[in-house]
């Protein structure tokens, strides 16, 4: 790994780890939490396989109202389509979204993102924290999504729309599952 790549990875790790008290990039903490690291198939693999979008059943608790806070670390050009995808996936899964003022929100979702480029690939590292209205963190979703970089670009312009869709799918799948398990326990 080149010095520039190593510096970029270390900067991203430090930036994301500053978001909480536990290590975001530690594989042991990801495995212990049951969270998966997702990767996209290569362009040859994806040409052979039709896209699959899993639709989860609606969350059982209709009392949940989720406010999505502005995304930290992603460019506006990347954050806007990601937000649209999250909104669409939330509707599919029966999660009610609160407005930007969040006056009636029962949960707040805050996202922290970074993109790394190496060897023609773009890797998006993401962390979502779920808070209650008082600001206490209740849950964490984290992962990575790797795909071929778009047109050899660097940074956020290298991230394909399919990568953002995959992140939105994984996020809402995990969030819906967590809401479901919370409702089953409560």
N, C-alpha and C positions, 0 to 999 in steps of 0.2 A: 504494500500500500504506500503510495507516495506521501511525502510530508504534508502536501496541501490537502490530500484526502483525509489523512489522519487528523489534521487540524480541524477540518470541517466536521468530521464525526465527533471529535471531542467537544467542539463548540456546541453542536446539536445536543449531545448528551448532557452537557452542563446546563444548557438553556432549558431543556425539558425537565431535568431533575430538580431544577430550582422551583418548579411548579408545585412540588409536594415534598413530603418527607421521605418517600421511598424511591428507589431507583426505577426509572422508567424503562431503561434499556437492559436491565438485568434479566436474562432468560429464566433464572430460577424463580424470580418473583412473578414473572408472567406465567410460568408453568404452575406455580403454586396457586395462583388466582384462577386458574382454569381458562385464562384468556388465550386466544390463538393468534399466531402471527400469520397473516394471510399474504399470499403472493399471487400475482396474476400469471396465467400461462404465457409462454412466448407467443409471438404473432403466429408462428406455424401451428402451435397447439390450439390457439383460439380460433384459427380458421377451420380446424377440423371439428371443433366443438361449438354447438350453438350456445349463446349466452343463457345462463340460468339465473333467474331471480327468484329467490325463495320468499314466499309471502307467508308471514307468520299470522296466526290467528290474532284477532284484536286483543289487546290487553284487557283483562277482566275488570279491572278497577276503572270505572268511568270517572272517578274523582280526580284522576291524575291530569294535571295541566302543566305542560312542559314549556318553559321559556328557553330559547336557545340564545345565549349571549354571543356577542361578536367573537369571531374566531381570531386567535392570536397566532401570528407567525405566517399566515397564508396571505398571498397577495389578494387584492380585491377581485382580480380576474379568476382566481381559483376559489375564493371563498363564496362568491355569489352562486356559481353552479352547484357547489357542495351544499349550500343552504337550501337551494331548490330541490336537490335530490333528497336531503333529509326531510324536508316538508312532505314530499311525495311519499317517501317510505313511512313516515309517521302516520299519514292518512291511511295507507294500506294496512297498517298494523293496529289501527284504532287508538293511536296516541293523540290526544288533543293538545294542540299547540296554543300557548298563551301569546298574546301580543308582545311587542317589544317593551312595553311598560311593565309587563309581568305582574300586574296588580293581583290577578287571581291565580298566579302560578303556584303549584305545589312543589315543583322541582325546577331547578335551573341547570342547564347543560352548558359547560364552558369547555371550549376546545383549544388545544395547543398543538401547533403543527410545525414541521420542519421538512424540507426536501433535500436529499443528497443525490448527487450525480456521480456515477463512476462506471466506467467501461460501457458506455452507451445506455445505461439503465438509470431510471429515476426511482428513488425509494422515498416514499412519503412516510414519515414517522408521526403518529398521532396519539394524543392523550385526550380523553374526555373525562371531565369530573362532573359528577352529579351532586348538586347542593340542595339543601332545603332552603326555604325562604329566609331563614335566619343566618345563612351562610356557612352552615356546617356541612362538610363533605360527607356524602353518604355512600358513594360508589365511584369506581374508576374503571374506565374502558381504555385499553391501549393496544396498539398494534403497529404493524408496518405493512405497506402495500408497495410491491415492487413491480415495475413494468418497463418495457422498452421506452427510452426517452423519445419524445416527439421531435422529429426532424433534427436530431442531434443537438437540440437546445439545452440550455443549462437553467437551473433554478425552476421556478414555478411554470414558466412556459414549456418546460419539458414534460410536464405531467398531463397525461391523456385524460379526456373526460371519462373514459371507462374506469380509470383508476379512482376517480372521485366517486363514481357510482358504486364501486366495490366497497369503498370506505363507508359510504352512506348505508349500504346494505348491512355490512358487518356491524356498524354502530347501532342501527335500529334493531337488528336481530338480538344483539347482546343487551341492549336497553330494554326491549320488550320482555326478554327472558328474566331480567332482573326485576322489572316491575311485577311480572307474574309471580316470581318466587316470593317477593315481598308481600304481595297480596295473599298468597297461600299461607304465609307465616302469620299475617296479621288478622 
